[in-house]
Amino acid sequence: MPRRRKRVRRPEDLEAHLKKYLRTDYVKVLRIGKQTYSKYSMGYAIALVPKVTRGVVTDEVIPALVRFNTETGFTTQLIPLDPDVIDPLIELIREGYKEALRRSLTPK
């Protein structure tokens, strides 16, 4: 039996869906060219969400990393990012990627 063809939704459609689902007015889906980035039917976006401090929702908004299904728009993860750690986190990701490459290319 042939495998069904994946139908990745357009970035504009996914942004509208995520805005409604997350109840926010700012969502940007990760794109490669004009297409939604999708690997294993999963994509990424950045959304602005209200900051929650000890269970209290504040008026301050912070960026959040959103991981979602690119076929259905179902959100699997929402990770709020503290603005103070965004730059160090990016550096840590780069460092981890370099180490992964080094280990992958080093014979055992």
C-alpha distances in whole Angstrom, upper triangle without the diagonal:
4,7,9,12,15,18,21,24,27,30,33,30,30,34,34,32,34,37,37,35,37,40,42,43,41,38,37,33,33,32,31,33,32,28,28,27,24,23,20,20,24,27,31,34,38,39,43,43,47,48,48,51,52,50,52,50,52,53,52,48,46,43,40,37,34,30,28,24,24,21,23,26,27,30,29,32,36,38,42,44,47,49,51,48,46,48,48,44,43,45,44,40,42,43,40,38,41,41,37,38,41,39,36,38,41,40,40
4,6,9,12,15,18,21,24,27,30,28,27,31,32,30,31,35,35,33,35,38,39,40,39,35,34,30,30,28,28,29,28,25,24,24,21,20,18,18,22,24,28,31,35,37,40,41,45,46,47,50,50,48,50,48,50,51,49,46,44,41,38,35,32,28,26,22,21,19,21,24,25,28,28,31,34,36,40,41,45,46,49,46,43,45,46,42,41,43,42,38,39,41,38,36,39,39,35,35,39,37,34,36,39,39,39
4,6,9,12,15,18,21,24,27,25,24,28,29,27,28,31,31,30,32,35,36,37,35,32,30,27,26,25,25,26,26,22,21,21,18,17,14,14,18,21,25,28,31,33,37,37,41,42,43,46,47,45,47,45,47,47,46,42,40,37,34,31,28,24,22,18,17,15,18,21,22,24,24,27,30,33,36,38,41,43,45,42,40,41,42,38,37,39,38,35,36,38,35,33,36,36,32,33,36,35,32,34,37,37,37
4,6,9,12,15,18,21,24,21,21,25,25,23,25,28,28,27,29,32,33,34,33,29,28,24,24,23,23,25,23,20,19,19,16,16,14,13,16,19,23,25,29,31,34,35,38,40,41,44,45,43,44,42,44,44,43,40,38,35,32,29,26,23,20,16,15,12,15,18,19,22,22,25,28,31,34,36,40,41,44,41,38,40,41,38,36,39,38,34,35,38,35,33,36,37,33,33,37,36,33,35,38,38,39
4,6,9,13,15,18,21,19,19,22,23,22,23,27,27,26,28,31,31,32,30,27,25,22,21,20,20,21,20,16,16,16,14,14,12,11,15,17,21,23,27,29,32,33,37,39,40,43,44,42,44,41,43,43,42,38,36,33,30,27,24,21,18,15,13,11,14,17,18,21,22,25,27,30,33,34,38,39,42,39,36,38,39,36,34,37,36,32,33,36,34,31,34,35,32,32,35,35,32,34,37,38,39
4,6,9,13,15,18,16,15,19,20,18,20,23,24,22,24,27,28,28,27,23,22,18,18,17,17,19,17,14,13,13,10,11,10,8,11,13,17,19,23,25,29,30,33,35,36,39,41,39,40,38,39,39,38,34,33,29,27,24,21,18,15,11,9,7,11,13,15,17,18,21,24,26,29,31,34,35,38,36,33,35,36,32,31,34,33,29,30,33,31,29,32,33,30,30,33,33,30,32,36,36,38
4,6,9,12,14,13,12,16,17,16,17,20,21,20,22,25,25,25,24,21,20,16,17,15,16,17,15,12,11,12,10,12,12,9,12,13,16,18,22,23,27,28,32,34,35,38,40,38,39,36,38,37,36,33,31,28,26,23,20,17,14,11,8,6,9,11,14,17,18,21,23,26,28,30,34,34,37,35,32,34,36,32,31,34,34,30,31,34,32,30,33,34,31,32,35,35,32,35,38,39,40
4,7,9,12,10,9,13,15,13,15,18,19,18,20,22,22,22,21,17,16,12,13,12,13,14,12,9,7,9,7,10,11,7,9,10,13,14,18,20,23,25,29,31,32,35,37,35,36,33,35,34,33,29,28,24,22,19,16,14,11,9,5,5,8,9,12,14,16,18,20,23,25,27,30,31,34,32,29,31,32,29,27,30,30,27,28,31,29,27,30,32,29,29,33,33,31,33,36,38,39
4,6,8,7,6,10,11,10,12,15,16,16,18,20,20,19,18,15,14,11,12,12,13,14,12,9,7,10,10,13,14,10,11,10,13,14,17,18,21,23,27,29,31,34,36,34,34,32,33,32,31,27,26,23,21,19,16,14,11,10,6,6,8,8,12,14,16,18,19,22,24,26,29,30,33,31,28,30,32,29,28,31,31,28,29,32,31,29,32,34,31,32,35,36,33,36,39,41,42
4,6,5,6,9,10,11,12,14,16,17,18,20,19,18,17,14,12,10,11,10,12,12,9,7,6,10,11,15,16,13,13,12,13,13,16,17,20,22,26,29,31,34,36,35,35,32,32,31,30,26,25,22,21,19,16,16,13,12,9,9,11,10,14,16,18,20,20,23,24,26,29,29,32,31,28,29,32,29,27,30,31,28,29,32,31,29,32,34,32,32,36,36,34,36,40,41,43
4,5,5,6,9,10,10,12,14,15,16,17,16,15,13,10,8,6,8,7,10,11,8,7,5,9,11,14,16,13,13,10,11,10,12,14,17,19,23,25,28,31,34,32,32,29,29,28,27,23,22,19,18,16,14,14,12,12,9,11,12,10,14,14,17,18,18,20,21,22,26,25,29,27,24,26,28,26,24,27,28,25,26,30,29,27,30,32,30,30,34,35,33,35,38,41,42
4,5,5,6,9,10,11,13,14,15,16,15,13,12,10,9,8,11,10,13,13,10,10,9,13,14,18,20,17,16,13,13,12,14,14,17,19,22,25,28,31,34,32,32,28,28,27,26,22,22,19,19,17,15,16,14,15,12,13,14,12,15,16,19,20,19,22,22,23,26,26,30,29,26,28,30,28,26,30,31,28,29,33,32,30,33,35,34,34,38,38,37,39,42,44,46
4,5,5,6,9,10,11,12,14,15,15,14,14,11,11,10,13,13,16,16,13,12,10,13,14,18,19,15,15,13,14,13,15,15,18,19,23,26,28,31,34,31,31,28,29,27,27,23,23,20,19,18,15,15,13,13,10,11,11,9,13,14,17,19,19,22,23,24,28,28,31,30,27,30,32,29,28,32,32,29,31,34,33,31,35,37,35,35,39,39,38,40,43,45,46
4,5,5,6,8,10,10,12,14,13,13,12,9,9,7,10,11,14,16,13,11,9,11,12,15,16,13,12,10,10,9,12,12,15,17,20,23,25,28,31,29,29,26,26,26,25,21,20,18,16,15,12,12,9,10,8,9,9,6,10,11,14,15,15,18,19,21,24,25,28,27,24,27,29,26,25,29,29,26,28,31,30,28,32,34,31,32,36,36,35,37,40,42,43
4,5,5,6,9,10,10,12,10,10,8,6,6,6,10,11,15,16,13,13,10,13,14,18,19,16,14,12,11,8,10,9,12,14,18,21,23,26,29,27,27,23,24,22,22,18,17,15,14,13,11,12,11,12,11,13,12,9,12,12,15,15,15,17,18,19,22,22,26,25,22,25,27,25,24,27,28,25,27,30,30,28,32,34,32,33,36,37,36,38,41,43,45
4,6,5,6,9,10,10,10,9,9,8,10,10,14,15,18,19,16,15,13,16,17,21,22,18,17,15,14,12,13,12,14,15,18,21,24,27,30,27,27,23,24,23,22,19,19,17,16,16,14,15,13,14,13,14,13,10,13,13,17,18,17,19,20,22,25,25,29,28,25,28,31,28,27,31,31,29,31,34,33,32,35,37,36,37,40,41,39,42,45,47,48
4,6,5,6,9,10,11,11,11,10,11,11,15,16,19,20,18,16,14,16,16,19,20,16,15,14,14,12,13,12,15,15,18,21,23,26,28,26,26,23,24,23,23,20,20,18,16,16,13,13,11,12,11,12,10,7,9,10,14,15,15,18,19,21,24,25,29,28,26,29,31,28,27,31,31,29,31,34,33,32,35,37,35,36,39,40,38,41,44,46,47
4,5,5,6,8,8,9,9,7,9,9,13,15,19,20,18,17,14,15,16,18,19,16,14,12,11,9,10,9,11,12,15,18,19,23,25,23,23,20,21,20,20,16,16,14,12,12,9,11,9,11,11,13,11,7,9,8,12,12,11,14,15,18,21,22,25,24,22,25,27,24,24,28,28,26,28,31,30,29,32,34,32,34,37,37,36,39,42,44,45
4,6,5,6,5,6,7,6,9,11,15,17,20,22,19,19,16,18,19,22,23,19,17,15,14,11,11,8,10,10,13,16,18,22,25,22,22,18,19,18,18,14,15,13,13,13,11,14,13,15,15,16,14,11,12,11,15,15,13,16,16,18,20,21,25,25,22,25,28,25,25,29,29,27,29,32,32,31,34,36,35,36,39,40,39,41,44,47,47
4,6,5,7,8,10,10,13,14,18,20,23,25,22,21,18,20,21,24,24,21,19,17,16,14,14,12,13,12,15,18,19,23,25,22,22,19,20,19,19,17,18,17,15,16,14,15,14,15,16,16,14,11,12,12,15,16,15,18,18,20,23,24,28,28,26,29,31,28,28,32,32,30,33,36,34,34,37,39,37,39,42,42,41,44,47,49,50
4,6,8,11,12,11,14,14,17,20,23,25,23,21,18,20,20,22,22,19,17,16,15,13,14,11,13,12,14,17,18,22,23,20,20,17,19,19,19,17,17,16,14,15,12,13,12,13,14,15,12,9,9,9,12,13,12,15,16,19,22,23,27,26,24,28,30,27,27,31,30,28,31,34,32,32,36,37,35,37,40,40,39,42,45,47,47
4,6,9,10,9,12,13,17,20,23,25,23,22,19,20,20,22,23,20,17,16,14,12,11,8,9,8,10,13,14,18,20,17,17,14,16,16,16,13,13,12,11,12,10,12,12,14,16,17,15,11,11,9,12,11,9,12,12,16,18,20,23,23,21,25,26,24,24,28,28,26,29,31,30,30,34,35,34,35,39,39,38,41,43,46,46
4,7,9,10,14,16,19,22,25,27,25,24,21,22,23,26,26,23,21,19,17,14,13,10,10,8,10,13,15,18,20,18,17,14,15,14,15,12,14,14,13,15,13,16,15,18,19,20,17,14,14,13,16,15,13,15,15,17,20,21,24,24,23,26,28,26,27,30,30,29,32,34,33,33,37,38,37,39,42,42,42,44,47,49,50
4,6,7,11,14,17,20,23,25,23,22,20,21,23,25,26,23,21,18,16,13,11,7,7,6,9,12,14,18,21,19,17,14,14,13,13,10,11,11,11,13,12,16,16,18,19,21,19,15,16,14,17,16,13,15,13,16,18,18,22,22,21,24,26,24,24,28,29,27,30,32,32,32,35,37,36,37,40,41,40,43,45,48,49
4,7,10,13,17,19,22,23,21,21,19,21,23,26,27,24,22,19,17,13,12,8,8,9,11,15,17,21,24,22,20,17,16,14,14,11,13,12,13,15,14,17,17,20,20,22,20,16,18,16,19,18,16,17,16,17,19,19,23,23,21,24,27,25,25,29,30,28,30,33,33,32,36,37,37,38,41,42,41,44,46,49,50
4,7,10,13,16,19,20,19,19,17,18,20,23,25,22,20,17,14,10,8,6,6,8,11,14,17,21,24,22,21,18,17,15,14,10,11,9,11,12,12,15,16,18,18,21,19,16,17,16,18,17,14,15,14,15,17,17,20,21,18,21,24,22,21,25,26,25,26,30,29,29,32,34,33,34,37,38,38,40,43,46,47
4,7,10,12,16,17,16,16,13,15,17,19,21,19,16,13,10,7,6,4,7,10,13,16,18,22,25,23,23,19,19,18,16,13,12,10,10,10,9,12,12,15,14,17,16,13,14,13,15,14,12,14,13,14,17,17,21,20,18,20,23,21,20,24,24,22,24,28,27,26,29,32,30,32,35,36,35,37,40,43,44
4,7,9,13,14,13,13,10,12,14,17,20,17,15,11,9,5,5,7,9,13,16,18,21,24,27,26,26,22,22,21,19,15,14,11,11,10,10,12,12,15,13,17,17,13,15,14,16,15,14,15,15,15,18,17,21,20,17,19,22,20,18,22,23,21,22,25,25,24,27,29,28,29,32,33,32,34,37,40,41
4,6,10,12,11,10,7,8,10,14,16,14,11,8,6,4,7,9,12,15,19,21,23,26,29,28,28,25,25,24,22,18,16,13,12,10,9,10,10,12,10,13,14,11,13,12,15,14,13,15,16,16,20,19,23,21,18,20,22,20,18,22,23,20,21,25,24,22,26,28,26,27,30,31,30,32,35,38,39
4,7,10,10,9,6,6,9,12,15,13,11,7,6,5,8,11,15,17,21,22,25,28,30,29,30,27,27,26,24,20,18,14,13,11,10,10,11,13,11,14,16,13,15,14,16,15,15,15,17,17,20,19,22,21,17,19,21,18,16,19,20,17,18,22,21,19,22,25,23,23,27,28,27,29,32,34,36
4,6,6,5,5,5,9,12,15,14,12,9,9,9,12,14,18,21,24,26,29,32,34,33,33,30,30,29,27,23,21,18,17,14,14,13,13,14,12,15,17,15,17,17,18,18,18,19,20,20,23,23,26,24,20,21,24,21,19,22,23,20,20,24,23,21,23,26,24,24,28,29,27,29,32,35,37
4,6,5,6,6,9,12,15,14,14,11,11,12,15,18,21,24,28,29,32,35,37,36,37,34,34,33,30,27,24,21,20,17,17,16,16,16,13,16,19,18,20,20,21,21,21,22,23,23,26,25,28,26,22,22,25,22,19,22,23,20,20,23,23,20,22,25,23,22,26,27,25,27,30,33,35
4,6,8,9,12,15,18,17,17,14,15,15,17,20,23,26,30,31,34,37,40,39,39,36,36,34,32,28,26,23,22,20,20,19,19,19,16,18,21,20,23,23,24,24,24,25,26,26,28,27,30,28,25,25,27,25,22,25,26,23,22,26,26,23,25,28,26,25,29,31,29,29,33,35,38
4,7,9,12,15,19,17,17,14,15,14,17,19,22,25,29,31,34,37,39,38,38,35,35,33,31,28,26,23,22,20,19,19,18,18,14,16,19,18,21,21,23,24,24,25,26,26,29,28,31,30,26,27,29,27,24,27,28,25,25,29,28,26,28,31,29,28,32,33,31,32,36,38,41
4,6,9,12,15,13,13,11,12,13,16,18,22,25,28,30,33,36,38,37,37,34,35,33,31,28,26,22,21,19,17,16,15,14,11,13,16,15,18,19,20,21,22,23,25,25,29,28,31,29,26,27,29,26,24,27,28,24,24,28,27,24,27,30,28,27,31,32,29,31,35,37,39
4,6,10,12,10,10,7,9,10,13,16,19,22,25,27,29,33,35,34,34,31,32,31,29,25,23,20,18,15,14,12,11,11,8,10,13,12,15,15,17,17,18,20,22,22,26,26,28,27,23,25,27,24,22,25,25,22,23,26,25,23,26,28,26,26,30,30,28,30,33,36,37
4,7,10,9,8,6,7,10,13,16,20,22,26,27,29,32,34,33,34,31,32,31,29,25,23,19,17,14,13,11,11,11,8,11,14,13,15,15,16,16,17,18,21,21,24,24,27,25,21,23,24,21,19,22,22,19,20,23,22,19,22,24,22,22,26,26,24,26,30,32,33
4,7,5,5,5,8,11,15,18,21,23,27,28,30,33,34,33,34,32,33,33,31,27,25,21,19,15,13,11,10,8,6,9,12,12,13,14,14,15,17,19,21,22,26,26,29,26,23,25,26,23,21,24,23,20,21,24,22,20,23,24,22,22,26,26,24,26,29,31,32
4,5,5,7,10,13,17,20,23,25,28,29,31,33,35,34,35,33,34,35,32,29,26,23,20,16,14,11,11,10,9,11,14,14,15,15,14,15,18,19,22,23,26,27,29,26,24,25,26,22,21,23,22,19,20,22,20,18,21,22,19,20,23,23,21,23,26,28,29
4,5,9,12,16,19,22,25,26,29,30,31,34,35,34,36,34,35,36,34,30,28,24,21,18,16,12,11,9,9,10,13,14,14,14,13,15,18,20,23,24,28,29,31,28,26,28,28,24,23,26,24,21,22,25,22,20,23,24,21,21,25,24,22,24,27,28,29
4,7,11,14,17,19,23,24,27,29,30,33,34,32,34,32,33,34,32,28,26,23,20,17,14,10,8,6,5,7,9,10,11,12,12,14,17,19,22,24,27,29,31,28,26,28,29,25,24,27,26,22,24,26,24,22,26,27,24,24,28,27,25,28,31,32,33
4,7,10,14,16,20,21,24,25,26,29,30,29,31,29,30,30,29,25,23,19,16,13,10,7,6,5,5,8,10,9,10,9,9,11,13,15,18,20,23,25,27,25,22,24,25,21,21,24,23,19,21,24,21,20,23,24,22,23,26,26,24,27,30,31,32
4,7,11,13,17,18,22,23,25,28,29,28,29,27,28,28,26,22,20,17,14,11,8,6,5,6,6,9,11,9,10,10,10,11,12,14,17,18,21,22,25,22,20,22,23,20,18,22,21,18,20,23,21,19,23,24,22,23,26,26,25,27,30,32,33
4,7,10,14,15,19,20,22,25,27,26,27,24,25,25,23,19,16,13,10,7,6,5,6,9,9,13,13,11,12,10,10,10,10,11,13,14,18,18,21,19,16,18,20,17,15,19,19,16,18,21,19,18,22,23,21,23,26,26,25,28,31,33,34
4,7,10,12,16,17,20,23,25,24,25,22,22,22,20,16,14,10,8,6,5,7,8,11,11,14,14,11,12,10,12,11,10,11,12,13,16,16,20,18,15,17,20,17,16,19,20,17,19,22,21,20,24,26,24,25,29,29,28,31,33,36,37
4,7,10,13,14,17,20,23,22,22,19,19,18,16,12,10,6,6,5,6,9,11,14,14,18,18,14,15,12,14,12,9,10,10,10,13,13,16,15,13,15,18,15,14,18,19,17,19,22,21,21,24,26,25,26,29,30,30,32,35,38,39
4,6,10,12,15,18,21,20,19,16,16,15,13,10,8,6,5,7,7,11,12,15,16,19,18,14,15,12,14,12,9,10,9,10,13,13,17,17,14,17,20,17,17,21,22,20,22,25,25,24,28,29,28,30,33,34,33,36,38,41,42
4,7,9,12,16,19,18,17,13,13,12,10,6,5,5,6,9,10,14,16,19,19,22,21,17,18,15,17,14,11,11,9,10,12,12,15,16,14,17,20,18,18,22,23,21,24,26,26,27,30,31,31,32,35,36,36,38,41,44,44
4,6,9,13,15,14,13,10,10,10,8,5,6,6,7,10,11,14,16,19,21,23,21,18,17,14,16,13,10,10,8,10,11,12,16,16,15,19,21,19,20,23,24,23,26,28,27,28,31,32,32,34,37,37,37,40,42,45,45
4,6,10,13,12,10,6,6,6,6,4,6,9,10,13,14,18,19,23,24,27,24,21,20,17,18,16,12,12,9,11,12,13,16,17,17,20,22,21,22,25,25,25,28,30,30,31,34,35,34,37,39,39,40,42,44,47,48
4,6,10,10,8,6,6,7,6,5,6,9,10,13,15,18,21,24,26,29,27,23,22,19,19,16,13,11,8,10,9,11,13,15,15,19,20,19,21,24,23,24,27,28,28,29,32,33,33,36,38,38,39,41,43,46,46
4,6,6,5,4,6,9,9,9,10,12,12,15,16,19,21,25,27,30,27,24,22,19,19,16,13,12,9,11,11,14,15,16,17,21,22,20,23,25,25,25,28,30,29,31,34,34,34,37,39,39,40,43,44,47,47
4,5,5,6,7,11,10,12,12,15,15,18,19,22,25,28,30,33,31,28,26,22,22,19,16,14,12,13,11,14,15,16,18,21,22,21,24,26,25,26,29,30,30,32,34,35,35,38,39,39,41,43,45,47,47
4,6,8,10,14,14,15,15,18,17,20,21,24,26,29,32,34,32,29,27,23,23,20,17,16,14,16,14,17,18,19,21,24,24,23,26,28,27,28,31,32,31,33,36,36,36,39,41,40,41,45,45,48,47
4,7,9,13,14,15,15,18,17,20,20,23,24,28,30,32,30,27,24,21,21,19,16,16,14,16,16,19,20,21,22,26,26,24,27,30,28,29,32,33,32,34,37,37,37,40,42,41,42,46,47,49,49
4,6,10,11,13,14,17,17,20,21,24,26,29,31,33,31,28,26,23,23,20,17,17,15,17,16,18,20,21,22,26,26,25,28,31,30,30,33,35,34,36,39,39,39,42,44,44,44,47,49,51,51
4,7,8,10,12,15,15,18,19,22,23,27,29,31,28,25,23,21,21,19,16,15,13,15,15,17,19,20,21,25,26,24,27,29,29,29,32,34,33,35,38,38,38,41,43,43,44,47,48,51,51
4,5,8,10,14,15,19,20,23,25,29,30,33,30,27,26,23,24,21,17,17,14,15,14,15,17,19,20,23,25,24,26,29,29,29,32,34,33,35,38,38,39,41,43,43,44,47,49,51,52
4,6,10,13,15,19,20,24,25,29,30,32,30,27,26,23,25,22,19,18,15,16,15,15,18,20,20,23,25,25,26,29,30,30,32,34,34,36,38,39,40,42,44,45,45,48,49,52,53
4,7,10,13,17,18,22,24,28,29,31,30,26,26,22,24,21,17,16,12,13,11,12,14,17,17,20,22,21,23,25,26,26,29,31,31,32,35,36,36,38,41,41,42,44,46,49,50
4,7,9,13,15,19,21,24,25,28,26,23,22,19,21,18,14,13,10,10,10,10,14,15,15,18,20,19,20,23,24,24,26,28,29,30,32,34,34,36,38,39,39,42,44,47,47
4,7,10,13,16,19,22,23,27,25,22,21,18,19,16,12,10,7,7,7,7,11,12,11,14,16,15,16,20,20,20,23,25,25,26,28,30,30,32,34,35,36,38,40,43,44
4,7,10,13,16,19,20,24,23,19,19,16,17,14,10,9,6,6,8,8,11,11,10,13,15,13,14,18,18,17,20,22,22,23,26,27,27,29,31,32,33,35,37,40,41
4,6,10,13,16,18,21,20,16,16,12,13,10,6,5,4,5,9,10,13,12,10,14,16,13,14,18,18,16,19,22,21,21,25,26,25,27,30,30,31,33,35,38,39
4,7,10,14,15,18,18,14,14,11,11,8,6,5,6,7,11,12,15,13,11,14,16,12,13,16,16,14,17,20,19,19,22,23,22,24,27,28,27,30,32,35,36
4,6,10,12,15,14,11,10,7,8,6,5,6,9,11,14,16,19,17,15,18,19,16,16,20,19,17,20,22,21,21,24,25,24,26,29,29,28,31,34,36,37
4,7,9,12,12,9,9,6,6,5,7,9,12,13,17,19,21,19,17,20,21,17,17,20,19,17,19,22,20,19,23,24,22,24,27,27,26,29,32,34,34
4,6,9,8,6,5,4,5,7,9,12,15,17,20,22,25,23,21,23,24,21,21,24,23,20,23,25,23,22,26,27,25,26,30,30,28,31,34,36,36
4,6,6,5,5,6,7,10,12,15,18,20,24,26,28,26,24,27,28,24,23,27,26,23,25,28,25,24,28,29,26,27,31,30,29,32,34,36,36
4,6,5,8,9,11,13,15,18,20,22,26,27,30,28,25,27,29,25,24,27,27,23,25,28,26,24,28,29,27,28,31,31,29,32,35,36,37
4,6,8,11,13,15,18,21,23,25,29,30,33,31,29,31,32,29,28,31,30,27,29,32,29,28,31,32,30,30,34,34,32,34,37,39,39
4,5,9,11,14,16,20,22,25,28,30,33,31,29,31,33,29,29,32,31,28,30,33,31,30,33,34,31,33,36,36,34,37,40,41,42
4,6,9,12,13,16,19,21,25,26,29,28,25,28,30,26,26,29,29,26,28,31,29,28,31,33,30,32,35,35,33,36,39,41,41
4,6,9,11,15,17,20,24,26,29,27,25,28,29,26,26,29,28,25,28,31,28,28,31,32,30,32,35,34,33,36,39,40,41
4,6,7,11,14,17,20,22,25,23,22,25,26,22,23,26,25,23,25,28,26,25,29,30,28,30,33,32,31,34,37,39,39
4,7,10,13,16,20,22,25,22,21,24,25,21,22,25,23,21,24,26,23,23,27,28,25,28,31,30,29,32,34,36,36
4,6,10,13,16,19,21,19,18,21,21,18,19,22,20,18,22,23,21,22,25,26,24,26,29,29,28,31,33,35,35
4,7,10,13,15,18,16,15,19,20,16,17,21,20,18,21,23,22,22,26,26,25,28,30,30,30,33,35,37,37
4,6,10,12,15,13,12,16,16,13,15,18,17,15,19,21,19,20,24,24,23,26,28,28,28,31,33,36,36
4,7,9,12,11,10,14,15,13,15,18,17,17,20,22,21,22,25,26,25,28,30,30,31,34,35,38,38
4,6,8,7,7,11,11,10,11,14,14,14,17,19,19,20,23,24,24,26,28,29,29,32,34,37,37
4,5,6,7,10,11,10,12,15,15,16,18,20,20,22,24,25,26,28,30,30,32,34,35,38,39
4,6,5,8,10,10,12,14,15,16,18,20,21,22,24,25,26,28,30,31,32,34,36,39,40
4,6,7,8,9,12,13,14,16,17,18,20,22,23,24,26,28,29,30,32,34,35,38,39
4,6,5,6,9,10,10,12,14,15,16,18,20,21,22,24,25,26,28,30,31,35,35
4,6,5,6,9,10,11,13,14,15,17,19,20,21,23,24,26,27,29,30,34,35
4,5,5,6,9,10,11,12,14,16,17,19,20,21,23,25,26,27,29,32,34
4,5,5,6,9,10,10,12,14,15,16,18,20,21,23,24,26,27,30,31
4,5,5,6,9,10,10,12,14,15,16,18,20,21,22,24,26,29,30
4,5,5,6,9,10,11,13,14,15,17,18,20,21,23,24,28,29
4,5,5,6,9,10,11,12,14,15,17,18,20,21,23,26,27
4,5,5,6,9,10,11,12,14,15,16,18,20,21,24,25
4,5,5,6,9,10,10,12,14,15,16,18,20,23,24
4,5,5,6,9,10,11,12,14,15,17,18,22,23
4,5,5,6,9,10,11,12,14,16,17,20,21
4,5,5,6,9,10,11,12,14,15,19,19
4,5,5,6,9,10,10,12,14,18,19
4,5,5,6,9,10,11,12,16,18
4,5,5,6,8,10,10,14,15
4,5,5,6,9,10,13,14
4,5,5,6,8,12,14
4,5,5,6,10,12
4,5,5,8,9
4,6,8,9
4,6,9
4,6
4
